[in-house]
Amino acid sequence: MAERRALWVCGGLALLALAAAAAFLALNIRGNVWFALELRATRLAALVVVGVAVAVSTVVFQTVTGNRILTPTIMGLDALYALIQSLLVLTLGALGYAGLDPRLKFIGETALLSALALALFLPMLRARLDMTLMLLAGVVTGLLLRSLQALVERVLDPNDFAVASAAGFASFNLVHPELLAVGGLVTAAGCALAWRARHALDVAALGADPAVSLGIDWRRLVAGLLMLVAVLVAVSTALVGPVVFLGLLVVALAERLVGTRRHSALLPAAALLAVVVLVGGQALLQHGLGGASVLAVVVEFVGGLVFLTLLIAESRRR
Amino acid sequence: MILVENVSHAHGPNRVLHDVSLAIPRGGVTALIGPNGAGKSTLLSLIGRLLPLQAGRIHVDGLPVDATPGRELAKRLAILRQDGAVASRLRVRELVGFGRFPHSRGRLTAEDRAHVERALAAFDVMGLADRFVDTLSGGQRQRALIAMAFAQDTPVLLLDEPLNNLDMLHARELMRRLRASADAEAKTIVAVLHDINHAAAYADRIIALREGRVVADGAPCDLLTPETLSVVFGQPLRVERIDGTPVVLHHL
């Protein structure tokens, strides 16, 4: 029964995602249709890659940490990304920053973000970690990085500052096609790995001791999964910038829709839902309402509300 | 067959086990008894490779527990931990189904499902099969967890305080079932028991620990004497015999 429900939900979400993609491509299209379509298709691909990467990394991260109100980006990764942007603008100037080879920048950012994520997550391998401690470490790291960024921004001249602060937000409008191919490949590989590990993930959700008892090599599994999360987060952040609450939003909603935490249902549902939210939202805001608002802001706003709701619901249950 | 050789263990500065050596042959029910903090759970967790081995060696069916792939071991031994917290939101049937993971890697075959249904029936949780585990009472959850360990269908079964939260009839039912599967299927069952009279009535052998050392080891009839019990628990306890089985009047 549960499986059938999950199938229906995923089917419905897939249809919605297709509809959203069609709307995104076709709404209010004017002028040179082929040129506009090509532009929009690139953005569409970026939105899909980011949505899937964020959803899958959040599901895996929540399962491994045994905590359902966490997303990997809460751990200070967004702050590091913003700091990197500010530092680049500071050292290269706004012009130099704009002229930076996107591929080089992408690789550097991915490497740095992965390194930070691993430094924060790896202590978890020693035990079924002290969640509070890791969360605190992440929040403090984020605070430190944000303060550093504020310091850097104080030194910038106003023009550079404008460039740097715009770069600190997720932007779904400026995507380099050459990055998209790499990011898409990495994300596809990550999804394949997560899908292969779906049954092991179900067992890992029971907790460390039951999982070991059922034959899971806990350290190896968790180390591998956390690397996967780090890379996926780094790719999506480097591609469009930090999206903090999107993962939380879509995973919480997807879990309610499929009614189970089984990964064979939750992984595809969350990924599809993320695509629906991003593509549909962008289609509506950019092409429907003529750029009345920025999707990143809307998603973060709604996602933040969901985060608060989950926090309150969790504390009531205790 | 479980072979424990010169195992010592420390949690930080506290030595929990001192040079413990044991051999538990195949088939039979062995009860671990002893006061709180004697090292019973630590010993069981070490055998079940939930804790890393610090000193000494442990073999189960000839396989070293610290060097054998987890999946191989999971087909040979199942362990039920003392705190039965279940992290994820699951229905009872799903939970018990996880017991088949070492065999099926998540894709349940007809045979796996048969095992699950048998375990559900055996521990009287069939009526709860579609309930979420977090809505169960402590005793119901304990039975669901035991059913999961049984569904794993391993020759060796390690149970840390399986009688926790069980009412007396379910406790008796569980002990009878342990006895039956030891006799009929030659399973090796090691259980930490606090109710010494269950150990007396159902175990073939009692191993008593105190302060990390084995202080007594033998058949219930020989071991459960006021003298031995005062060595283990530090107080003399009255022991009577009813139909040849020793009964410890520990509550008086």
Interface residues (C-beta under 8 A of the other chain):
Chain A: G66 R198 H199 A200 D202 V203 A205 L206 G207 D209 P210 V212 S213 L214 G215 I216 D217 R261 R262
Chain B: G48 R49 L50 P69 G70 R71 E72 L73 A74 K75 A78 I79 R81 A85 V86 A87 S88 R89 L90 E94 F98 G99 F101 P102 R105 G106 R107 Q152
